Amino acid sequence: MFESIVDAVGSSSWTYVIVFVIAALDAFFPVVPSEATAIAAGVVAGAGDLRLELLIPAAALGAFVGDNISFGLGHFLGDRVVNRFFKGEKAQKRLAWAQRTLEARGGYLIVVARFIPGGRTVTTFTAGFVETFPWRRFLFYDAIACAIWGTYTVMLGYLGGATFKEEPWKGLLLGFGLAL
């Protein structure tokens, strides 16, 4: 069964678009499995059915677009969210902590958060909301984070796919095992 899925995915140029869209959606809707998708696509590339030089940019650019959507949502809708969910004194202290942390270590936080499912959404949204973290600065660090993330996730799958060309399901297990 897995081989038939690999054949269907590997023979379609739409796979690159799907990887892009899923990576973008995951950045602001964290239940979407972007890591699993990028690793699985990397396995298919390792088996020789997808082009690595197209797959890595598709994952990285999708993540970059999604992160910037999340930043924009934080910038434009942040006040409503904060006024609704951060009313109490404790919540206000957490928000102040997030703002101070972004001021002090924002670039580092943006890069590291890209590798934490759910954490990337909160971080990118908060970076958009706080006025002390400008978009141009966010773009710089997010581009670095997404390039590393796209390369890392796709290459994990690629390693597994190249190692187990005849049995790609084993490559998928290897890729997920290394990711864990």
URBEL-V785496 format. One record per backbone hydrogen bond with DSSP energy under -0.5 kcal/mol. NH is the residue of the N-H (numbers start at 1). CO is the residue of the C=O. If there is no record, write none. Layout:
NH:CO  NH:CO
This chain:
5:1  6:2  7:3  8:4  9:5  10:6  11:7  12:9  15:12  16:13  17:13  18:14  19:15  20:16  21:17  22:18  23:19  24:20  25:21  26:22  27:23  27:24  28:24  28:25  29:25  32:29  34:32  37:33  38:34  39:35  40:36  41:37  42:38  43:39  44:40  45:41  46:42  47:43  48:45  49:44  52:50  54:51  55:51  56:52  58:54  59:55  60:56  61:57  62:58  63:59  64:60  65:61  66:62  67:63  68:64  69:65  70:66  71:67  72:68  73:69  74:70  75:71  76:72  77:73  78:74  81:77  82:78  83:79  84:80  85:81  86:82  92:88  93:89  94:90  95:91  96:92  97:93  98:94  99:95  100:96  101:97  102:98  103:99  104:100  105:101  106:102  109:105  110:106  111:107  112:108  113:109  114:110  115:112  116:113  117:115  119:116  119:117  120:116  122:118  123:119  124:120  125:121  126:122  127:123  128:124  129:125  130:126  133:130  134:132  138:134  139:135  140:136  141:137  142:138  143:139  144:140  145:141  146:142  147:143  148:144  149:145  150:146  151:147  152:148  153:149  154:150  155:151  156:152  157:153  158:154  159:155  160:156  161:157  162:158  163:159  164:160  165:162  170:167  171:167  172:168  173:169  174:170  175:171  176:172  177:173  178:174  179:175  180:176
